[in-house]
Amino acid sequence: MAEYTYLVLKLPRGTSRDAARQLMTEHAEYGGWELHRLRLYPDGSRRIQLRRKIIRQVRTL
């Protein structure tokens, strides 16, 4: 089973969808993150969980 590391982003209310999309795109392109979960709260704030796979190195000697 794969192991992941997680990053939680909390965006305040009033943040546009376009700004949230741009932020997630930058994390995906430059950090290797993928969207795991996005929650939109009734007050307009967002909680975004991103994840990326942990790659373990194995010794060859």
Buried (B, 14 or more C-beta within 10 A) or exposed (E): EEEEEEEEBEBEEEBEEEEBEEBBEEBBEEEEBEEBEBEEEEEEBBEBBBBBEEEEEEEEE
